[in-house]
Amino acid sequence: MSGKVREEHKDQIERWANYVREHPYEWKSKLKPFIDGQIIMARRFYSKLAETSEGMEKIKLLRNLNS
């Protein structure tokens, strides 16, 4: 990453951290739909991958990477 991108990323993290600190109960409702969407997309991906001829083998390899 370039220095400018890193700095912007750092600024974004600081803004989010401040928001979480200042809104301890509200931030979860903003993040939950995003996290839920990520989980749904991952499940769809694995379901579609499992339907392919070599999909289950690829899933096993991916799971072994996380071990």
Backbone as CSV, one residue per row, in Angstrom:
resi,resn,N_x,N_y,N_z,CA_x,CA_y,CA_z,C_x,C_y,C_z
1,MET,0.836,-1.185,0.000,0.000,0.000,0.000,0.875,1.241,0.000
2,SER,0.421,2.226,-0.691,1.166,3.482,-0.703,0.967,4.214,0.622
3,GLY,1.818,5.174,0.878,1.728,5.929,2.118,0.408,6.658,2.285
4,LYS,-0.102,7.201,1.166,-1.378,7.933,1.225,-2.526,6.982,1.552
5,VAL,-2.524,5.804,0.935,-3.584,4.818,1.190,-3.526,4.353,2.635
6,ARG,-2.326,4.098,3.124,-2.163,3.687,4.528,-2.702,4.750,5.474
7,GLU,-2.381,5.990,5.183,-2.819,7.096,6.035,-4.340,7.211,6.024
8,GLU,-4.942,7.073,4.834,-6.401,7.127,4.731,-7.039,5.958,5.485
9,HIS,-6.420,4.794,5.381,-6.927,3.614,6.093,-6.838,3.825,7.604
10,LYS,-5.723,4.353,8.041,-5.544,4.648,9.465,-6.593,5.654,9.939
11,ASP,-6.830,6.685,9.144,-7.844,7.694,9.500,-9.232,7.060,9.589
12,GLN,-9.526,6.181,8.651,-10.825,5.517,8.652,-10.992,4.650,9.897
13,ILE,-9.959,3.940,10.275,-10.002,3.105,11.484,-10.207,3.979,12.722
14,GLU,-9.509,5.099,12.771,-9.657,6.004,13.915,-11.071,6.576,13.997
15,ARG,-11.650,6.945,12.841,-13.029,7.449,12.832,-13.995,6.376,13.333
16,TRP,-13.803,5.133,12.882,-14.682,4.047,13.316,-14.513,3.802,14.820
17,ALA,-13.282,3.785,15.296,-13.035,3.573,16.725,-13.704,4.670,17.547
18,ASN,-13.618,5.902,17.096,-14.278,7.007,17.801,-15.788,6.828,17.797
19,TYR,-16.329,6.412,16.660,-17.774,6.205,16.575,-18.207,5.108,17.555
20,VAL,-17.467,4.022,17.604,-17.793,2.922,18.515,-17.743,3.397,19.959
21,ARG,-16.719,4.185,20.290,-16.589,4.713,21.648,-17.743,5.640,22.016
22,GLU,-18.124,6.484,21.063,-19.156,7.488,21.332,-20.577,6.937,21.225
23,HIS,-20.746,5.820,20.552,-22.062,5.209,20.348,-21.998,3.721,20.691
24,PRO,-21.786,3.393,21.963,-21.526,1.996,22.342,-22.661,1.022,22.031
25,TYR,-23.863,1.497,21.863,-24.984,0.585,21.595,-25.441,0.636,20.136
26,GLU,-25.228,1.752,19.465,-25.730,1.922,18.105,-24.841,1.299,17.035
27,TRP,-23.526,1.204,17.282,-22.624,0.757,16.236,-22.905,-0.677,15.804
28,LYS,-23.376,-1.505,16.734,-23.626,-2.910,16.380,-24.709,-3.034,15.320
29,SER,-25.745,-2.203,15.409,-26.827,-2.281,14.428,-26.362,-1.827,13.044
30,LYS,-25.318,-1.024,12.979,-24.765,-0.597,11.695,-23.873,-1.674,11.092
31,LEU,-23.169,-2.413,11.931,-22.233,-3.419,11.443,-22.896,-4.768,11.178
32,LYS,-23.934,-5.095,11.932,-24.575,-6.406,11.836,-25.033,-6.761,10.424
33,PRO,-25.723,-5.868,9.682,-26.134,-6.241,8.320,-24.950,-6.575,7.414
34,PHE,-23.846,-5.865,7.578,-22.661,-6.139,6.773,-22.097,-7.517,7.088
35,ILE,-21.930,-7.821,8.374,-21.391,-9.121,8.785,-22.325,-10.245,8.344
36,ASP,-23.628,-10.055,8.548,-24.601,-11.063,8.124,-24.509,-11.301,6.614
37,GLY,-24.363,-10.229,5.854,-24.227,-10.351,4.407,-22.984,-11.118,4.003
38,GLN,-21.891,-10.882,4.717,-20.654,-11.607,4.431,-20.822,-13.106,4.687
39,ILE,-21.500,-13.436,5.767,-21.734,-14.847,6.096,-22.628,-15.493,5.047
40,ILE,-23.681,-14.800,4.642,-24.585,-15.330,3.611,-23.829,-15.562,2.302
41,MET,-23.016,-14.602,1.900,-22.260,-14.750,0.656,-21.263,-15.903,0.745
42,ALA,-20.620,-16.079,1.879,-19.675,-17.188,2.052,-20.403,-18.527,1.965
43,ARG,-21.550,-18.622,2.606,-22.319,-19.873,2.539,-22.757,-20.176,1.115
44,ARG,-23.192,-19.144,0.385,-23.574,-19.330,-1.022,-22.387,-19.817,-1.840
45,PHE,-21.244,-19.206,-1.597,-20.030,-19.587,-2.319,-19.709,-21.057,-2.091
46,TYR,-19.710,-21.476,-0.825,-19.387,-22.874,-0.519,-20.432,-23.828,-1.089
47,SER,-21.698,-23.442,-1.091,-22.749,-24.287,-1.665,-22.543,-24.463,-3.162
48,LYS,-22.265,-23.356,-3.848,-22.028,-23.429,-5.295,-20.758,-24.208,-5.598
49,LEU,-19.727,-23.992,-4.820,-18.471,-24.707,-5.032,-18.668,-26.206,-4.828
50,ALA,-19.446,-26.585,-3.833,-19.687,-28.001,-3.553,-20.420,-28.688,-4.702
51,GLU,-21.133,-27.924,-5.515,-21.870,-28.491,-6.645,-20.972,-28.792,-7.840
52,THR,-19.754,-28.276,-7.852,-18.855,-28.507,-8.980,-18.167,-29.857,-8.829
53,SER,-17.562,-30.322,-9.911,-16.966,-31.662,-9.905,-15.831,-31.801,-8.889
54,GLU,-15.042,-30.783,-8.722,-13.923,-30.863,-7.762,-14.159,-29.984,-6.535
55,GLY,-15.380,-29.532,-6.362,-15.686,-28.575,-5.311,-15.411,-29.059,-3.905
56,MET,-15.841,-30.265,-3.596,-15.631,-30.762,-2.221,-14.147,-30.884,-1.899
57,GLU,-13.357,-31.283,-2.886,-11.906,-31.381,-2.671,-11.315,-29.997,-2.395
58,LYS,-11.779,-28.996,-3.133,-11.302,-27.627,-2.913,-11.720,-27.116,-1.538
59,ILE,-12.919,-27.450,-1.118,-13.390,-27.041,0.206,-12.531,-27.682,1.287
60,LYS,-12.213,-28.956,1.122,-11.337,-29.630,2.095,-9.981,-28.946,2.161
61,LEU,-9.443,-28.583,1.005,-8.149,-27.884,0.992,-8.238,-26.530,1.690
62,LEU,-9.317,-25.802,1.440,-9.501,-24.503,2.104,-9.616,-24.666,3.616
63,ARG,-10.334,-25.666,4.042,-10.481,-25.881,5.483,-9.160,-26.268,6.133
64,ASN,-8.328,-27.008,5.422,-7.018,-27.388,5.955,-6.083,-26.186,6.081
65,LEU,-6.299,-25.170,5.232,-5.479,-23.955,5.326,-5.737,-23.237,6.642
66,ASN,-6.937,-23.358,7.157,-7.305,-22.675,8.398,-6.941,-23.454,9.653
67,SER,-6.400,-24.640,9.484,-6.073,-25.476,10.661,-4.720,-25.135,11.225
